[in-house]
């Protein structure tokens, strides 16, 4: 990686060293341990397994070699962000009480806006240059996504389906724009993918495809499950 880039997760690893690149930042480990202890104390006993899942996802994202790999590949950074949006956030939302004022439209818009802004090339580059900006990116992506999933959980199935389909379209649109950009956009990864056999445009297109297809499809899957739950009472009535 270019010497001008100093990502929190360290310099881009080579393929033969990535498995040894675990993040042992004592501040991070202390914060995660404190969150685990407080969460296990505060959440209901029936939700402790779910909260344990949240902490596992955070450990994968910030402690495992995925953290270092995200310094090398934009594709890995995308997977990292999607772990927050589609795994840690909905699991954490399940541990929270239902929202009295979900404000679903605002939550849907804010989640999409935050995710889009941090994938603007200039802001993304800032996040890989300064630790403070990096953590602002991670916390804002996670927090806005928790709000979205908590709101989806707190409203009627009809409203939730509309919001989930909107989130699907916005995630897919961002992925499509990245895929068809036609030129590399993310300067921190211009040189670091070569060791992994990926040029910067190939890496970028791979990341965009992940957003466009499987990530967008995750919202669609939840919408279909909500729709199925709506149809089941009608089927029982017909019988």
N, C-alpha and C positions, 0 to 999 in steps of 0.2 A: 504494500500500500504506500502511496505517496507520503513523503515525510510531513506534509502539511496536514495530514489527517491524523487525529489522535482519538479514536473512538474509545468509549468507556470500556468496551469488551477487549481492548488491546489490539495490537497490530494483526493484520490478516494472517491466519495460519496457513502453512503448507499442508497438502493432503496427508503427509506422513507424520505430522505433529498434532493434528487437530484433536485426536482422541485424548491427548494428554492436557488439553487446554481447558481445565475446569477453573471457574471463577471463584477464588477464595478471598475476595474482598471482605475484610472483617466487619466493615460497617454494614454491607449488604447482608452478610450472614446474621449479624446481630439484629437487624431490622426484621428479617424474615422470621427469625426465631421468636422475637417479641410478638410479631403479628400472629404467629401460630399459637402461642400461649394465650394471648388475649382472645383470639377468635374461638379457640376451644373452650374458653371460660364463658364467653358471652353467647355463643350460638346455642340453640336448643340441642339437647342430647341426640335427637333424631337427625339433626343436620350436621353432626360432627364428621361423619364420613364424607359428606359433600364438601365441607370446608377443607378437610384433608386433601380432597381432590384439587381444590383451588391452590393450595400450597404446593402440591406436586407439580402442577402446571407452571407456577411461578419459578419453582426450582429448575425445571427443564429449560425455561426461557432465559433465566438470568445466571444460573450456576453451571449448567451442563455445557459441553462443547458447542452447543448451538449458539451460545452467546458469542464465542470467538468466531465461529463460522459466519455469523451475521456481519462481521467486519469485512469479510472477504467477498461475500456474495449478496447481491440485492435479493435474490431468491430466498436465501436463508433469513434475511431481515424480514421479508414478507411473511414467511412462515411464523417467525417470532411474533410479529404483530397479530397475525390471525389466531395464534394461541391465546393471546390476551382477549381478542374480540369475540371469538367463537367458543372458547373453552373456559378460561378463568372468569370472564365477566358473567356468562349465564349461570355458572355454578355458584358464584358469589351472590348473584341476584336471588337464587333459590334459598339462600340462608337469611335473606332479609325479610322483614315483614312486608305485607302488601302496602303499596303506596296509597295514601288517602287522596292525593292529587297527582295522578301519574303524569299528566301533561305529555301525552304520548307523541303528539305532533312535534313539540319542541324537542323531546328526547331523540326522536328519529332524526330530526334536522341537525341537532348538535353532534350526534354520533357521526353522521356522514361528513359534516363540515370539518370536524377535528381530524378524522381519518384522511380526508382529501388534503387538508392544509399541510399535514406532516409528510405527505408524499409529493408536495411541491418541491422541485429540485433544490431551491435555495434554502428552504427551511430544513429539509432533510440533511443537507450538507452541514448546516449549523449544528444539528444534533450529533453529528459524527465528529464535530470539532471541539465541543465543550460538554463536559459531564453534566453541568446544570441544565443545559438545553436538552441533552439526552434524556434525563430523568423527567423533565417537563413533558417531553413527548410521550414517554411510557405511561406516566401517571394520568395524563389527560386522555390518552387513548383508552386506558382501562376504565377510568372513572366515567367517561361519557358512554362507554359500552355497558357498564353496570347499570347506569340510569336507564338506557334503552331497554335492556332485558328485564329490569325490575318493572318498568312501565308496561311492557308487553304482558308480563305476568299479572298485572293488577287491573287490566281492562277486560272488556268482553272479548270473546273469541273473534267476533266480526271486526272489531277495531284492531285487534292484534294482527289479524291476517293482512289487513291493509298496510299496516306499518311494516310488517315483515316483507311484503312484496315490494314496498318502496325501498327498504334497505337493500333488498336483493338487486333491484335495478341500479341503485347508486353504486353499490360495490362492483357490479358487472360493468357499469359504464367506466369507472375509474380503471378497471383492469383492461378494458378494450382500448382506452386512450393510451395507456402505457404500452400495450402490445403494438399499436399502430403508430407510435410516435415517429418511427423512421430513423431516429438517431438516438445515441445514448444520452440520457438525461442526468444520471446520478454519478457525479464526479468522483465521490469516494470509492467507487467500484470500477473506475475506468481501467485500472491496471491490475487489480487484485484477483480478478477471475481467471487470468491467463493460466495460473498454476493448476487450476481446476478444469482446464480445457474449455472454458467459456469466454467468449469475447463479451465486452460490455453490453452490446445490443442483444446478444443471445441471452445473457443473464437477465436483462431487463424484460425481455419478451417472456421468458419462463416465469418470472414473478407476476407479470401481468396476466398470463394465462391462469395462474393459480387463483388470482382474485376474480377473474372473469367467470371461471367455471366452478371448481369445487367450493370456493368461499361463498360465491353468490348462491350456489345450490344449497348451502347449509341453511340460509334463511328460507328458501323455498321449502325445504324439508320440514322445518318447524311449522310453516304456514299450512302445509298439507296435513300435518298431525292435528293442528287446531281445527282444520276443516273436517277431518275424519271424526273428531270428537263431536262436532256439531251435527253431523249426519247420523251418528249412531242412535240418538233418541228417536229420530224420525223413523229409522228402520224398525226399531222395536215397536213403535206405535202402529206401523203398517202391519206387522205380524199379529 
